[in-house]
């Protein structure tokens, strides 16, 4: 990797070329002035960054020592609370306040709906996610298990009828027709600026006539009808010439529903970006979306076509005035946290640049291009989600970093908005004070329960063996943590200003289960929740028609706030007298997830994928799920629940199973771990995550993964 010297920095030559020839043109940035300022700021901020990371380690050492000292005594919650305060793990909570974030887009402040998360290093995925603002409800239902029965390759009219029935039932609940049902309607037209729904030439009207907001075509025979409920739109397509429309009583051929209201374009947990080459790929895709010119060539069913960003949607309102609706999801960029560094830029002391500092500058620079066309943010804001922060001081550092970026790029203060991932224990227990530090720019808090569970286990590693991984969701701390996040956000004035989010549905093939379970998220007061695919976004959007989240938030504000002492309950097993069979089953489940994910990460550079579990059920795996599984195994190993030999035997056994799961013609480039355990970099990486798990900072997987991926890349290049 050739380096170019810019002041005291040594920068990957390809990265310099990308910034100067692709990012800067079309902006008012002077390259020389930028690199000079960047040089100074990076060196100053890096010192603070390192200090904060050192503080994490020192606090963790104190917590470990405290648990060791209390090993033979009964746990005392009050004593524990006092101790956490004494080491500044738990800071004093000050008076009430309201956030004052301005210039926030409506997708953030006033629309509740699904939030998609997509890896930025894959252009096709990124385009699909940006375009997932609208989705066919007919297609989403027909192609998933929400509708029972076989899904044939050819159209099955009987299955199609079930889909249509499902959609009509949904319409009956969300868009009530006075004295009629949607199944009965045989003609749709517009007269006197009102929506007329006819049955045998008799006119019927929506109970709430204001739900009709637009149309396409002519009034006598419109080609589509736009309805609105809970600030979400649906577009009823009317086409008598369509395969479905021509046999439908009302000639309805599809129902297009507003789906992924916002999307997190991810530079973190779902990507493998370990050097300058990888980072350029990520930044380039983000730049293409911000410029609006990102394209990718695709092939489907033997046909080649170009995938590009969709335009806005055009309609006429009931009064005859033309208007547009956003055709794309509002995009937020998840940068990396404070921990990781990247060899793309080397500082004057020979150390790597903190990757989060690099991300903040370059992702914002790319977003400058959106200020001209305003196809993403109509308010001129840049949305950056910041993960894995530990407490208020780190939130304050993020605020200072964003301020320096704004100064360098001549942006108005607070142009860069921040989303806080509430996924580390020290941030959870100090959430109010974390929010206070960024109260002028915060637009998002989200309970990342996967990473949060990983940190829970690592923080209290010395306290004892953890309960079974599957029991974590039922534990007192986790449920209280979910409520605490909502309660804190509402008390700080998030409603109508910022998002309160909930975590990912991790089983993309089980949409029926999602539709039964994920309604809990809008009911909990969350105005967005994560989904793994555009199809899932389309289906999950139904829940936001069923629940008015902003009304729900008013109700929730009246309840008693979740209790801190419940959050601090440590999920250790009281009497870990499990059978050998129970222990092995848990180890195998963890090991299979680790190996199935890591082998793709290391060997193929895939940061997020659907990985078959031990029962061959496809689960979305990323570094957060990896963190849980590896920390759980490491914890049991440390506390003697299992032995090193036992764990290694399990790892080898499950590696053979993972190899078999990947043994197909479609994965011809797959290299089996079991062919040579000693020399399989992927297998060694998976073992490192367990056997070296206790020593990893906060239990993070990134340092070991990056090390092994760079090792693997050196054998390829």
PANU-573874 format. One line per field, with one value per residue (C-alpha): y, x, z; chain. Coordinates in pm, 1 decimal. Layout:
<pts>
c2 <- [Y:...] .
c1 <- [X:...] .
c3 <- [Z:...] .
cadena <- [A:...] .
</pts>
This chain:
<pts>
c2 <- [0.0:315.0:618.9:990.6:1240.6:1515.2:1721.4:1480.0:1216.4:925.3:844.9:559.8:705.6:560.0:724.6:1062.1:1017.4:927.2:1229.7:1478.7:1351.5:1214.0:1369.2:1727.7:1828.2:2001.0:2134.6:2455.8:2266.0:2358.2:2029.0:2176.7:2371.9:2065.1:1830.9:2087.3:2131.2:1758.0:1688.0:1915.7:1802.8:1431.3:1452.4:1656.7:1443.5:1116.0:1201.1:1244.2:929.1:721.6:870.7:771.3:415.7:394.1:504.5:218.4:-34.0:115.1:110.4:-249.3:-353.6:-197.3:-376.2:-708.5:-659.4:-572.0:-889.0:-1099.5:-943.5:-1023.5:-1379.7:-1547.7:-1294.6:-1238.9:-975.7:-642.4:-410.9:-92.5:-168.3:-232.3:96.8:289.6:123.9:213.2:575.6:579.0:479.5:723.5:439.0:581.8:961.6:1198.1:1255.0:1627.3:1816.4:1768.4:1918.2:1896.9:1835.3:2131.4:1972.1:2180.3:2127.8:1767.5:1587.7:1466.7:1101.7:1145.7:1368.5:1302.1:965.5:637.1:336.3:63.6:132.9:-75.3:-146.2:-224.7:-273.6:20.0:-188.4:-361.8:-122.5:-344.1:-376.9:-5.3:82.2:-165.9:-15.6:343.7:241.8:53.1:359.4:199.0:-169.7:-393.5:-539.6:-802.3:-918.0:-912.0:-1130.1:-1364.9:-1439.2:-1501.7:-1737.0:-1477.7:-1647.1:-2020.8:-2278.0:-2348.3:-2065.2:-2189.1:-2024.3:-1974.0:-1753.9:-1946.5:-1779.1:-1950.3:-1811.4:-1477.4:-1478.3:-1527.8:-1230.0:-1011.7:-1116.4:-1032.5:-688.2:-613.5:-698.2:-460.1:-185.7:-244.3:-171.7:118.8:288.4:222.4:256.9:368.4:84.8:-124.8:-344.6:-316.9:-665.5:-537.2:-236.3:-275.1:75.3:356.4:714.3:1075.6:1319.2:1660.8:1621.1:1318.3:951.0:753.7:383.1:215.0:-108.9:-172.3:201.3:297.5:539.5:482.2:697.9:662.7:714.8:965.9:1148.0:1323.3:992.1:1040.2:1267.0:1211.9:1018.3:953.9:933.2:1092.5:1125.5:895.9:613.2:683.6:466.5:496.0:625.2:766.4:721.8:833.2:692.8:767.9:986.4:684.1:650.5:362.9:375.0:155.4:70.4:28.3:-146.8:-349.3:-481.5:-635.6:-1010.0:-948.5:-627.5:-771.5:-1038.5:-809.7:-672.7:-317.3:-372.0:-328.2:-478.4:-395.3:-201.3:-9.9:77.0:326.2:96.3:181.6:539.2:560.9:344.4:314.5:280.1:88.8:135.0:-70.2:-406.7:-533.3:-458.0:-583.4:-269.1:-333.2:-109.2:179.6:-31.3:-142.8:204.6:357.2:102.4:203.9:577.3:551.6:386.5:648.6:923.3:777.5:782.6:1140.4:1251.7:1048.3:869.6:532.0:248.4:-119.7:-377.3:-670.2:-990.8:-1149.1:-1434.6:-1422.1:-1050.6:-783.6:-439.2:-136.8:-71.7:296.6:531.8:580.1:925.2:1095.5:988.0:1230.3:1275.1:1516.4:1614.0:1616.7:1987.8:1927.6:2047.8:1846.4:1732.4:1485.7:1230.9:1116.4:815.2:706.1:632.4:898.3:771.3:779.4:680.6:459.4:537.5:313.9:373.0:511.9:186.2:87.4:221.6:182.0:152.9:376.4:675.3:668.4:939.9:1103.6:862.5:564.2:467.3:416.1:679.9:629.7:508.9:699.5:1030.6:936.2:826.1:1150.5:1365.8:1160.1:1053.8:1418.7:1535.5:1292.9:1424.8:1779.0:1677.7:1617.3:1982.5:2072.3:1825.7:1762.1:1416.5:1277.1:1550.3:1829.1:2029.1:2024.5:1788.9:1504.6:1210.0:1004.2:715.0:662.8:315.4:166.9:479.3:435.2:709.0:1089.7:1178.9:976.0:1133.3:1473.2:1372.3:1282.5:1625.3:1791.2:1577.2:1673.6:2039.9:2018.1:1855.9:2136.7:2403.8:2238.9:2197.7:2543.8:2401.0:2564.4:2437.7:2134.2:2051.7:1704.7:1522.7:1228.5:903.3:729.3:353.4:263.7:-64.9:-38.6:-74.6:250.3:443.0:279.0:365.4:721.8:767.4:1096.5:1253.9:1113.3:1279.5:1606.8:1620.4:1618.3:1776.1:2024.6:1759.7:1431.6:1269.0:905.0:658.8:288.1:-18.3:-242.2:-540.1:-770.6:-563.1:-460.7:-826.6:-876.2:-581.0:-699.5:-1027.1:-869.7:-599.4:-856.4:-1131.8:-1198.7:-1210.1:-1572.2:-1794.1:-1634.1:-1780.2:-1953.4:-1716.5:-1784.7:-1688.6:-1339.7:-1201.9:-1300.2:-1153.1:-853.1:-628.8:-661.5:-587.1:-294.9:-162.7:-156.6:44.4:268.4:376.3:481.5:647.7:846.9:954.3:1074.4:1260.3:1443.2:1558.9:1313.9:1283.9:1485.0:1568.9:1250.0:874.6:619.9:292.0:-80.7:-365.9:-604.5:-891.4:-1151.1:-1422.8:-1294.3:-1614.4:-1607.3:-1316.8:-1477.1:-1480.4:-1122.0:-1007.2:-1168.9:-1044.1:-718.5:-513.7:-497.5:-230.1:42.7:-56.3:9.1:371.2:324.4:526.4:306.9:-51.6:-239.4:-484.3:-696.0:-651.2:-434.0:-709.1:-707.8:-327.4:-352.0:-603.8:-433.6:-104.7:-258.1:-242.7:137.5:161.7:-46.6:156.8:536.0:558.8:926.4:870.1:567.0:783.3:1018.7:721.6:585.3:919.8:878.5:551.1:518.6:526.6:200.2:130.4:153.5:-122.7:-367.6:-275.6:-343.2:-697.0:-923.5:-1225.1:-1488.6:-1836.8:-1893.3:-2264.7:-2364.4:-2737.1:-2804.1:-3146.5:-3224.3:-3256.9:-2909.9:-2753.8:-2915.7:-2813.1:-2449.4:-2462.7:-2613.6:-2349.2:-2071.0:-2229.4:-2287.7:-1921.5:-1803.4:-2027.9:-1976.7:-1601.8:-1581.1:-1806.2:-1565.2:-1258.7:-1375.7:-1568.6:-1372.8:-1030.0:-1061.5:-854.6:-949.1:-1245.1:-1498.7:-1785.6:-2121.5:-2202.8:-2547.1:-2626.3:-2487.6:-2180.2:-1876.2:-1603.0:-1259.5:-1255.5:-961.0:-860.9:-796.9:-1156.4:-1272.7:-1069.7:-1243.4:-1597.3:-1554.6:-1379.6:-1644.4:-1928.8:-1740.4:-1675.7:-2040.6:-2148.7:-1903.3:-2016.6:-2386.6:-2470.0:-2633.9:-2719.9:-2596.3:-2940.9:-2963.8:-2627.7:-2715.2:-3044.2:-2855.8:-2597.1:-2868.5:-3058.8:-2749.2:-2641.9:-2966.0:-2892.6:-2535.6:-2668.5:-2905.7:-2624.0:-2427.6:-2724.1:-2640.0:-2543.0:-2187.2:-2152.7:-2297.8:-2049.8:-2172.7:-2312.6:-2578.1:-2515.2:-2885.9:-2969.9:-2810.2:-2672.6:-2569.5:-2346.4:-2223.1:-1852.1:-1842.9:-2129.8:-1974.7:-1643.9:-1816.2:-1990.3:-1663.8:-1499.7:-1761.6:-1846.3:-1481.7:-1346.2:-1224.1:-1006.5:-832.1:-467.8:-464.7:-806.9:-654.6:-884.2:-624.6:-625.5:-999.6:-1006.1:-720.1:-880.6:-1212.0:-1053.8:-854.4:-1179.5:-1346.1:-1054.4:-1077.3:-1434.2:-1328.1:-1016.8] .
c1 <- [0.0:177.4:158.0:156.0:274.9:30.1:185.6:252.0:20.8:106.5:-206.2:-289.6:-225.4:-549.1:-744.5:-584.4:-670.0:-1030.7:-1077.3:-913.9:-1052.8:-1396.2:-1511.6:-1378.8:-1472.3:-1809.6:-1753.0:-1588.0:-1310.6:-950.2:-753.7:-436.1:-618.1:-827.6:-531.3:-353.4:-651.8:-722.6:-362.9:-383.2:-727.6:-655.5:-344.0:-517.3:-830.7:-636.1:-479.0:-823.6:-948.9:-665.8:-724.9:-1091.9:-1005.5:-750.6:-1022.3:-1244.6:-973.8:-901.9:-1270.0:-1305.3:-1003.4:-1165.4:-1494.7:-1313.6:-1121.8:-1439.8:-1616.1:-1311.7:-1304.2:-1675.1:-1656.9:-1742.7:-2002.8:-2369.4:-2429.9:-2542.0:-2705.7:-2662.9:-2295.1:-2255.4:-2426.2:-2199.7:-1894.6:-1997.2:-2039.1:-1701.5:-1516.0:-1715.9:-1883.4:-2214.8:-2221.7:-2453.7:-2778.0:-2849.3:-3175.6:-3432.5:-3387.0:-3528.1:-3326.2:-3313.4:-3217.2:-3328.3:-3352.6:-3464.5:-3624.7:-3983.5:-3874.0:-3697.4:-3932.5:-4287.4:-4311.0:-4300.2:-4201.1:-3949.1:-3576.3:-3360.3:-2991.6:-2766.1:-2389.6:-2245.7:-1972.7:-2223.4:-2357.3:-2652.9:-2765.4:-2718.5:-2931.2:-3201.2:-3213.2:-3229.8:-3511.7:-3697.1:-3906.1:-4190.2:-4269.1:-4534.2:-4747.9:-4874.6:-4518.3:-4404.8:-4694.6:-4688.9:-4317.8:-4306.4:-4449.7:-4700.0:-4929.2:-4950.1:-4883.2:-4625.5:-4460.3:-4438.2:-4217.3:-4521.4:-4808.0:-5060.6:-5405.1:-5516.9:-5217.0:-5278.4:-5637.2:-5507.2:-5276.1:-5560.1:-5782.0:-5504.2:-5455.0:-5827.9:-5849.3:-5560.8:-5737.5:-6055.2:-5866.9:-5651.3:-5888.6:-6241.2:-6523.5:-6847.7:-7104.5:-6892.3:-6583.3:-6298.1:-6375.7:-6714.2:-6586.9:-6622.3:-6532.0:-6305.5:-6326.3:-6309.4:-6598.4:-6624.8:-6265.5:-6370.1:-6288.1:-6591.3:-6591.2:-6878.2:-7070.7:-7325.3:-7325.4:-7393.9:-7141.0:-6952.7:-6692.6:-6402.1:-6500.7:-6215.9:-6235.3:-5905.2:-5722.9:-5760.9:-5468.9:-5392.7:-5423.4:-5277.7:-5461.9:-5802.2:-6079.8:-6323.9:-6072.6:-5767.3:-5457.1:-5374.6:-5522.4:-5302.1:-5420.8:-5261.4:-5284.5:-5064.2:-4856.8:-4780.3:-4894.7:-5025.9:-5070.1:-5353.2:-5268.7:-5564.2:-5490.0:-5758.6:-5497.8:-5275.9:-5267.2:-5422.2:-5609.0:-5816.4:-5969.7:-6005.6:-6353.4:-6216.0:-5928.6:-5675.8:-5348.9:-5124.0:-5095.6:-4769.4:-4700.7:-4456.9:-4201.9:-3844.8:-3891.7:-3525.4:-3222.3:-2892.0:-2615.3:-2364.7:-1988.1:-1962.2:-2098.6:-2212.6:-1899.4:-1541.2:-1335.3:-984.8:-765.5:-765.5:-891.1:-1195.6:-1269.6:-1261.6:-1519.8:-1746.3:-1699.2:-1745.5:-2086.1:-2194.6:-2067.9:-2264.1:-2584.1:-2521.3:-2452.0:-2747.8:-2550.7:-2477.6:-2555.2:-2482.6:-2531.2:-2750.9:-2889.5:-3219.7:-3401.6:-3148.3:-3207.6:-2942.8:-3041.4:-2905.9:-3010.7:-3014.3:-3177.3:-3550.5:-3697.6:-3958.9:-4321.2:-4564.8:-4934.3:-5224.3:-5405.8:-5789.6:-5789.3:-5595.1:-5253.1:-4946.8:-4707.8:-4428.3:-4345.5:-3995.0:-3902.9:-3618.8:-3562.1:-3387.5:-3032.0:-2825.6:-2459.4:-2335.8:-1969.4:-1746.6:-1702.3:-1402.4:-1210.6:-1094.6:-803.6:-723.7:-388.9:-516.5:-368.1:-61.5:-0.4:334.3:401.1:356.7:12.6:-298.7:-569.6:-876.8:-1120.4:-1414.7:-1236.3:-1166.9:-1528.4:-1669.4:-1469.7:-1504.5:-1867.7:-1961.1:-1751.3:-1939.6:-2270.1:-2182.6:-2299.9:-2650.6:-2674.7:-2718.0:-2985.2:-3140.9:-3259.3:-3166.8:-3196.7:-3438.2:-3323.3:-2952.6:-2852.0:-2601.6:-2710.4:-2435.3:-2513.0:-2241.8:-2210.6:-2031.5:-1979.9:-1912.9:-2072.8:-2111.4:-1743.7:-1735.7:-2061.5:-1903.6:-1599.1:-1825.4:-1986.7:-1642.7:-1538.2:-1847.4:-1791.6:-1435.7:-1565.0:-1819.4:-1552.6:-1316.3:-1582.4:-1739.4:-2070.8:-2315.3:-2282.9:-2506.1:-2539.9:-2416.4:-2679.1:-2595.5:-2767.4:-2660.8:-2656.7:-2751.4:-2564.0:-2297.4:-2378.4:-2205.2:-2408.8:-2734.0:-2698.0:-2590.8:-2818.7:-2972.7:-2630.4:-2508.2:-2803.2:-2734.1:-2384.5:-2531.3:-2869.9:-2839.8:-2766.8:-2921.2:-3184.5:-3178.2:-3136.5:-3162.4:-3148.6:-2896.0:-2979.3:-2729.3:-2417.6:-2570.3:-2587.3:-2225.9:-2115.6:-2329.6:-2139.9:-1797.5:-1847.7:-1951.4:-1721.2:-1573.9:-1914.6:-1974.2:-2099.2:-2369.9:-2716.0:-2798.2:-2788.3:-3152.3:-3258.5:-3108.2:-3418.7:-3631.4:-3394.2:-3490.0:-3203.5:-3280.5:-3651.6:-3591.2:-3318.3:-3563.8:-3816.3:-3543.9:-3437.5:-3791.5:-3859.0:-3536.5:-3590.5:-3944.2:-3841.4:-3576.9:-3832.4:-3768.3:-4132.6:-4182.9:-3811.7:-3602.7:-3625.9:-3648.9:-3551.6:-3563.8:-3346.5:-3326.1:-3549.4:-3280.2:-3477.4:-3538.3:-3713.2:-3961.9:-4183.6:-4493.7:-4330.4:-4214.4:-4568.7:-4687.2:-4404.5:-4258.3:-4572.7:-4435.1:-4191.3:-4440.1:-4648.0:-4342.9:-4327.8:-4051.7:-4103.7:-3865.9:-3740.9:-3481.2:-3556.5:-3313.8:-3458.7:-3685.0:-3948.8:-3940.4:-3975.3:-4285.8:-4447.0:-4341.3:-4491.5:-4837.0:-4767.6:-4733.2:-5076.4:-5214.0:-5042.0:-5027.7:-4684.9:-4703.6:-5032.3:-4873.6:-4581.0:-4822.6:-4959.2:-4613.7:-4494.8:-4747.5:-4600.3:-4336.8:-3985.1:-3792.7:-3569.6:-3192.2:-3138.6:-3315.9:-3080.8:-2785.6:-2900.9:-2622.9:-2744.1:-2528.3:-2655.4:-2737.0:-2661.8:-2500.8:-2557.0:-2626.2:-2585.8:-2303.6:-2564.8:-2709.4:-2362.6:-2255.3:-2575.7:-2520.9:-2155.9:-2244.9:-2509.0:-2261.8:-1976.0:-2187.5:-2292.9:-1934.2:-1785.0:-2063.7:-2015.2:-1637.6:-1552.1:-1734.0:-1588.9:-1227.7:-1223.5:-1473.4:-1493.3:-1866.6:-1959.8:-2325.3:-2510.4:-2782.4:-2605.9:-2777.7:-2792.5:-2758.0:-3114.2:-3051.7:-3263.2:-3115.9:-3020.8:-2882.7:-2538.0:-2306.5:-2039.0:-2301.3:-2428.0:-2067.0:-1983.2:-2254.8:-2164.0:-1788.7:-1821.1:-2063.2:-1825.9:-1528.5:-1720.2:-1814.6:-1459.2:-1316.3:-1554.4:-1497.3:-1839.7:-1648.1:-1285.9:-1050.5:-1034.9:-1413.9:-1448.3:-1188.8:-1364.0:-1691.0:-1527.1:-1388.0:-1717.3:-1915.7:-1657.0:-1724.0:-2098.9:-2045.5:-1826.4:-2105.7:-2363.3:-2144.2:-2065.7:-2252.4:-2178.1:-2292.8:-2011.8:-1735.1:-1485.0:-1549.6:-1242.3:-1318.2:-1184.2:-1185.3:-941.2:-659.0:-751.3:-391.8:-364.1:-722.3:-705.7:-1083.4:-1083.6:-799.4:-987.6:-1298.7:-1091.9:-917.4:-1252.7:-1330.8:-993.0:-879.9:-1230.3:-1175.8:-880.1:-1059.2:-1150.5:-1515.4:-1546.4:-1533.5:-1457.4:-1315.2:-947.8:-907.8:-1121.0:-930.6:-595.8:-696.6:-866.7:-551.4:-357.6:-598.4:-583.5:-204.2:-233.3:-476.2:-296.4] .
c3 <- [0.0:-125.6:101.9:22.6:281.2:371.5:648.5:932.1:787.7:561.2:359.2:124.3:-222.5:-358.5:-76.2:-153.4:-519.7:-434.5:-206.8:-444.4:-775.1:-678.8:-351.1:-356.6:-717.1:-708.3:-356.4:-235.2:-58.3:-127.7:-113.2:34.3:303.3:385.0:432.0:648.7:881.5:878.5:982.1:1287.5:1396.9:1361.3:1575.6:1845.6:1857.2:1846.5:2182.2:2339.6:2165.9:2314.0:2659.4:2650.5:2546.6:2829.3:3072.0:2950.4:3030.7:3372.8:3468.7:3351.5:3560.8:3868.3:3801.4:3753.8:4078.4:4268.4:4155.0:4245.3:4592.6:4642.7:4514.3:4842.9:4960.0:4882.5:4614.9:4760.9:4506.7:4713.1:4766.5:4393.5:4307.1:4544.4:4392.9:4034.5:4137.0:4310.8:3990.9:3772.9:3587.0:3697.2:3683.9:3866.5:3678.7:3659.0:3607.2:3334.1:2987.2:2634.2:2321.7:2083.2:1751.6:1451.3:1073.5:1116.2:822.7:856.4:825.7:1158.3:1352.6:1234.3:1054.2:1245.0:1038.5:960.4:949.0:718.0:787.4:491.0:438.3:244.0:79.4:-149.0:-413.4:-505.7:-145.0:-85.8:-390.0:-291.8:56.3:-66.0:-300.7:-27.8:62.0:-136.3:-173.2:-325.0:-49.6:-292.3:-373.0:-10.3:99.5:-199.4:-161.4:213.8:473.0:592.7:343.0:408.5:138.8:-128.0:-320.0:-681.3:-941.4:-1165.0:-1047.7:-838.8:-849.7:-527.0:-339.4:-510.2:-379.6:-24.8:-70.7:-197.5:93.1:340.8:186.4:179.1:549.4:613.5:417.5:617.0:939.3:824.2:577.8:699.6:445.4:602.4:571.5:333.1:298.3:50.3:-83.4:-202.4:-399.7:-778.1:-898.8:-779.6:-906.8:-793.1:-800.6:-635.9:-513.9:-307.7:-334.9:-448.6:-376.2:-558.2:-514.9:-793.0:-878.5:-516.6:-370.2:-47.5:126.0:361.8:724.2:739.7:404.6:476.6:425.9:50.8:-46.2:-415.0:-738.4:-1083.0:-1416.7:-1463.1:-1210.3:-1390.2:-1420.1:-1202.9:-1241.3:-872.7:-549.4:-274.4:84.5:409.7:762.8:1065.0:828.8:607.1:245.3:40.1:-335.6:-469.1:-830.1:-1067.7:-1396.5:-1577.7:-1824.6:-1556.4:-1483.4:-1142.0:-1213.3:-1495.3:-1268.5:-964.9:-901.6:-866.8:-1115.9:-832.7:-954.7:-657.4:-334.6:-298.9:62.5:211.0:372.0:478.5:592.8:686.9:620.1:802.8:547.6:753.7:769.8:1086.8:1200.1:860.7:655.1:634.3:592.0:720.7:503.0:257.0:-32.2:166.9:302.0:-47.3:-162.1:127.0:78.0:-299.4:-267.6:-13.9:-244.0:-535.3:-333.3:-216.8:-575.1:-694.5:-966.6:-806.5:-1049.3:-1070.1:-1342.5:-1247.5:-1393.4:-1293.6:-1464.5:-1747.9:-1813.5:-1761.3:-1638.5:-1456.0:-1096.5:-1003.4:-756.1:-795.7:-857.9:-645.4:-695.0:-858.4:-776.4:-805.2:-485.9:-465.1:-556.3:-876.1:-752.0:-856.0:-580.2:-514.5:-245.1:-163.5:-370.0:-142.9:222.1:426.3:465.7:782.9:780.2:1064.5:1123.2:1334.6:1707.8:1895.4:1932.4:1586.7:1387.9:1018.6:833.9:551.1:736.6:961.7:1223.4:1297.1:1587.0:1353.4:1485.9:1274.3:1253.7:1473.6:1210.2:1358.8:1300.4:939.2:889.4:1029.2:788.1:472.7:505.1:568.4:272.4:49.8:185.2:73.2:-272.8:-141.0:-36.0:-403.6:-512.5:-168.2:-266.4:73.5:336.3:241.2:544.4:462.3:744.2:757.5:972.4:1137.2:1370.5:1630.8:1782.9:2081.9:2290.6:2662.1:2868.9:2853.6:2801.7:2481.4:2364.3:2433.9:2228.8:1936.3:1964.0:1955.6:1657.4:1457.6:1544.8:1406.5:1088.0:1047.8:1099.8:850.2:581.7:641.2:756.9:992.1:1348.6:1416.0:1046.4:1140.5:1342.5:1566.6:1646.5:1967.5:1968.8:2324.5:2308.6:2581.5:2949.7:3057.4:2801.3:2910.8:3278.9:3188.7:2888.5:3000.0:3049.5:2715.6:2544.0:2728.1:2573.8:2220.8:2287.0:1998.2:1735.1:1851.0:1628.3:1731.1:2016.8:1957.5:2178.8:2013.4:2233.5:2061.7:2129.8:2462.1:2568.4:2463.5:2674.6:2966.4:2968.0:2930.1:3192.5:3452.6:3327.2:3672.9:3843.4:3743.5:3461.6:3251.8:3202.4:2874.6:2578.2:2491.2:2845.6:2815.7:2641.0:2938.3:3197.0:3409.8:3297.2:2924.8:2944.8:3179.4:2950.0:2657.3:2861.9:3007.3:2659.3:2564.3:2899.9:2883.3:2523.4:2592.4:2908.9:2700.7:2443.9:2160.1:2049.7:1731.6:1710.1:1707.4:1663.6:1941.2:1781.7:1848.7:1729.7:1440.4:1335.7:1273.2:1086.4:731.2:618.5:907.2:815.4:961.4:1304.3:1252.3:1181.0:1503.6:1723.2:1595.0:1657.7:2012.0:1890.5:1789.5:2092.8:2310.2:2191.6:1934.2:1615.1:1418.5:1437.9:1237.5:959.7:752.4:401.7:184.3:197.8:577.8:571.0:353.9:587.3:911.0:785.9:842.2:1217.0:1199.6:1039.6:1324.6:1597.9:1619.4:1779.9:1872.2:2059.6:2223.5:2337.8:2515.2:2711.5:2792.6:2929.5:3210.7:3339.1:3608.6:3467.5:3447.0:3746.8:3730.1:3985.9:3752.4:3468.7:3695.5:3778.8:3652.2:3446.7:3613.2:3695.4:4063.5:4056.1:3727.1:3769.6:3403.7:3248.7:3006.4:2732.3:2806.3:2813.4:2487.0:2312.5:2412.9:2310.7:1973.7:1909.3:1988.9:1794.9:1485.6:1475.4:1526.8:1258.8:1004.0:1023.6:1065.8:770.6:537.9:708.0:687.0:360.2:149.4:312.5:381.6:686.1:721.5:582.1:636.6:812.5:873.3:1244.0:1399.0:1284.6:932.9:1001.9:827.4:1077.4:1003.4:1158.8:1208.2:1457.9:1727.4:1723.6:1704.3:2014.0:2216.0:2112.4:2159.5:2495.8:2619.2:2535.0:2677.0:3000.1:3046.8:2971.7:3225.7:3500.5:3440.9:3301.6:3017.4:2942.7:2673.7:2514.1:2521.0:2348.3:2083.9:2010.8:1968.7:1741.6:1513.8:1510.6:1416.6:1160.1:973.8:986.0:862.3:581.2:481.6:491.1:250.8:27.0:-293.0:-649.5:-573.2:-323.9:-535.0:-390.9:-38.1:137.6:398.0:745.4:829.1:549.4:746.8:1089.8:1162.5:857.0:820.5:900.6:943.2:1191.9:1388.9:1397.7:1534.8:1803.6:1895.1:1959.5:2223.7:2376.0:2382.6:2446.4:2801.5:2699.0:2415.1:2488.1:2593.2:2432.5:2084.4:1794.3:1556.1:1660.2:1606.4:1292.4:1132.4:1214.4:1059.0:756.0:678.0:709.4:467.4:220.6:216.8:86.4:-186.9:-313.4] .
cadena <- [A:A:A:A:A:A:A:A:A:A:A:A:A:A:A:A:A:A:A:A:A:A:A:A:A:A:A:A:A:A:A:A:A:A:A:A:A:A:A:A:A:A:A:A:A:A:A:A:A:A:A:A:A:A:A:A:A:A:A:A:A:A:A:A:A:A:A:A:A:A:A:A:A:A:A:A:A:A:A:A:A:A:A:A:A:A:A:A:A:A:A:A:A:A:A:A:A:A:A:A:A:A:A:A:A:A:A:A:A:A:A:A:A:A:A:A:A:A:A:A:A:A:A:A:A:A:A:A:A:A:A:A:A:A:A:A:A:A:A:A:A:A:A:A:A:A:A:A:A:A:A:A:A:A:A:A:A:A:A:A:A:A:A:A:A:A:A:A:A:A:A:A:A:A:A:A:A:A:A:A:A:A:A:A:A:A:A:A:A:A:A:A:A:A:A:A:A:A:A:A:A:A:A:A:A:A:A:A:A:A:A:A:A:A:A:A:A:A:A:A:A:A:A:A:A:A:A:A:A:A:A:A:A:A:A:A:A:A:A:A:A:A:A:A:A:A:A:A:A:A:A:A:A:A:A:A:A:A:A:A:A:A:A:A:A:A:A:A:A:A:A:A:A:A:A:A:A:A:A:A:A:A:A:A:A:A:A:A:A:A:A:A:A:A:A:A:A:A:A:A:A:A:A:A:A:A:A:A:A:A:A:A:A:A:A:A:A:A:A:A:A:A:A:A:A:A:A:A:A:A:A:A:A:A:A:A:A:A:A:A:A:A:A:A:A:A:A:A:A:A:A:A:A:A:A:A:A:A:A:A:A:A:A:A:A:A:A:A:A:A:A:A:A:A:A:A:A:A:A:A:A:A:A:A:A:A:A:A:A:A:A:A:A:A:A:A:A:A:A:A:A:A:A:A:A:A:A:A:A:A:A:A:A:A:A:A:A:A:A:A:A:A:A:A:A:A:A:A:A:A:A:A:A:A:A:A:A:A:A:A:A:A:A:A:A:A:A:A:A:A:A:A:A:A:A:A:A:A:A:A:A:A:A:A:A:A:A:A:A:A:A:A:A:A:A:A:A:A:A:A:A:A:A:A:A:A:A:A:A:A:A:A:A:A:A:A:A:A:A:A:A:A:A:A:A:A:A:A:A:A:A:A:A:A:A:A:A:A:A:A:A:A:A:A:A:A:A:A:A:A:A:A:A:A:A:A:A:A:A:A:A:A:A:A:A:A:A:A:A:A:A:A:A:A:A:A:A:A:A:A:A:A:A:A:A:A:A:A:A:A:A:A:A:A:A:A:A:A:A:A:A:A:A:A:A:A:A:A:A:A:A:A:A:A:A:A:A:A:A:A:A:A:A:A:A:A:A:A:A:A:A:A:A:A:A:A:A:A:A:A:A:A:A:A:A:A:A:A:A:A:A:A:A:A:A:A:A:A:A:A:A:A:A:A:A:A:A:A:A:A:A:A:A:A:A:A:A:A:A:A:A:A:A:A:A:A:A:A:A:A:A:A:A:A:A:A:A:A:A:A:A:A:A:A:A:A:A:A:A:A:A:A:A:A:A:A:A:A:A:A:A:A:A:A:A:A:A:A:A:A:A:A:A:A:A:A:A] .
</pts>
